[in-house]
Amino acid sequence: MEALKLIGVLIVVIGFAIKFDTIATVVIAGVVTGLVAQMPVMDILDTLGKSFISNRTATLFVLTLPCIGICERYGLKEKAIDFIRGIKNATTGRVILIYQAIRTLAAAFSVRLGGHPQFVRPVVVPMAEGAAVAKYGEISDEVSDTIRGASAAAENYGNFYAQNCFMGASGTLLIVSTLVEQGFDVTALQIATWSIPIAVISVLVGAWRDLTLDGKLAKMAGKGASAK
Amino acid sequence: MTPANIIAEIFYSIIGIIFALVGVKALRDPGAQKKATTAAFWFILAFTFILGNYLPKWITGVCVIAIAVLTAINGVKQSANDVPDPQAVRASANKLGYKVFIPALCLALVAVVAATLGGSIPAMNWLTANNAIGVSGIVALIVALVLFKAHPKYAVIDGTRLMDNVGPVGILPQLLSALGALFTAAGVGTVIANGVSAIIPEGSRVIACAVYCIAMALFTIIMGNGFAAFSVITVGIGIPFLIAQGANPVVVGALGLTAGYCGTLCTPMAANFNIMPAALLEVKNKYAIIKSQIPVAVIMLVIHIALMYFFAF
């Protein structure tokens, strides 16, 4: 019954999909996998403990938290907001692109800007929509949805594709500890370095996306006007 | 123990102390919910980080099960944090200007410089890439305290505040790596590999890259979590079909996780990135963000496959 060993994978998939507690899902998957593979209970506990200890690497990001927390207290996010508010006369697409570039850099340096609630909603969306209103006058719900969707997306692109450029990021450390545990000698510096190309490319793809957005908005606004 | 290991243990002990302080914060907060279980969670975690390495490993195994029970019963809650006053933050931002970014830059750059030195100068070989992260955390903290003239107590206050914000999920990457180890020990990787070998023709590198990247994205779409997909798919597909065939593990690992993120962009399962922000931004169509992201995700996934093919081999 080789396929029975996949039950651990199944538990992880279902546990995450139904939003069961993530920590418990992973531990249950591990224990059940061990039981199915007929490992004695003491061996399971031993393997679990041993691999938990040897993978403490993945939690090294905690050492960066005191510094990041103090920077927040002294106005890091506020200065990032000042910077983007200082941009004048940009089109909707360019505002979103500039935000994506800033978010990418911030992620690569593990700077927390506050994400959707604290940056996109109060700063990026008003600026991006403001630019559209300045150009086309009143904007429809459809145009507004498109702009807001693209603004929220810029946050995700910057966050996802650039965070591993930082050596102490939890994603970087997950890659390192997983591969080292499997017997491959990789370091956080190597993973961070090889994460740079995708971060750069993500900004280029975002640039294409955001600059075509301006054309799309012009078309949508034109259609709205003729309908009136 | 080698000097590198001793220093690593010191850093793990510091992490353990931060965990313990989050537990202490919960105990001292009169208004905290689930005080006892919250403190127990952080103290047990602290214990494994500080002493786990010197004790029989099954003890840590029991601790891991205990923390899983505590999170499963929803027993871990945030306690009150000393949140910076918005007016004071604004005033400080005005006073410091863009200098406020210096410690953050130090954090990233010191880690790179330290790891490079450690890798190239034999006398500094204690400075492994992992230890370099710890060194950068401490150097950047000192820079911040000096530059901002901040009271050192804020290292503790803000460190525990952020750790409490991150919460139990912060331990997830470590647990997933450990799960990967258990999967390998139980032979799960081999079973997946046998199944997948039907799809991948012998020696076809392009198809192997494509299958790995697409599987990362698909598993992430189903689970809503790229980290979990990474430990399963890398053990089952990445290692047998790419790394064992001579692919560079660094390139496969680095691109593998971000290939998974292409899936995150497409899935309502990743609600905190794609669905909750839609509500927050008062978008009429709750899938507006995913709709905007799908073309980019597809292009990025194709680019991942191409980069992996060209650079891993």
Interface residues (C-beta under 8 A of the other chain):
Chain A: E2 A3 K5 L6 G8 V9 V12 V13 F16 A17 D21 T22 I23 A24 V26 V27 I28 A29 G30 V31 T33 G34 V36 A37 M39 M42 I44 L45 D46 T47 L48 G49 K50 S51 F52 I53 S54 N55 R56 T57 A58 T59 L60 F61 V62 L63 T64 L65 P66 C67 I68 G69 I70 C71 E72 R73 Y74 G75 L76 K77 E78 K79 D82 F83 A108 F109 S110 V111 G115 H116 P117 V120 R121 V125 D141 S144 D145 T146 R148 G149 A150 S151 A152 A153 E155 N156 Y157 N159 F160 Y161 N164 F166 M167 G168 S170 G171 L173 L174 I175 V176 S177 T178 L179 E181 Q182 F184 V186 T187 A188 L189 Q190 I191 A192 W194 S195 P197 I198 I201 S202 V205 G206 R209
Chain B: F11 Y12 I14 I15 I18 F19 T48 F49 G52 N53 P56 K57 W58 I59 T60 G61 V62 C63 V64 I65 I67 A68 V69 T71 A72 N74 P84 V89 R90 S92 A93 N94 L96 G97 Y98 V100 F101 P103 A104 L105 C106 L107 A108 A111 V112 A115 T116 G119 T128 A129 N130 A132 I133 G134 S136 G137 I138 A140 L141 V143 A144 L145 F148 A150 Y154 A155 V156 I157 D158 G159 R161 L162 M163 V166 P168 V169 G170 I171 L172 P173 Q174 L175 L176 S177 A178 L179 G180 A181 L182 F183 T184 A185 A186 G187 V188 V191 I192 N194 F219 I222 M223 G224 N225 G226 F227 A228 F230 S231 V232 T234 V235 G236 I239 I243 P249 V250 V251 G253 A254 L255 G256 L257 T258 Y261 T264 L265 M269 F273 N274 M276 P277 A278 L280 L281 E282 V283 K284 N285 A288 I289 K291 S292 Q293 P295 V296 I299 M300 I303 H304 L307 F311
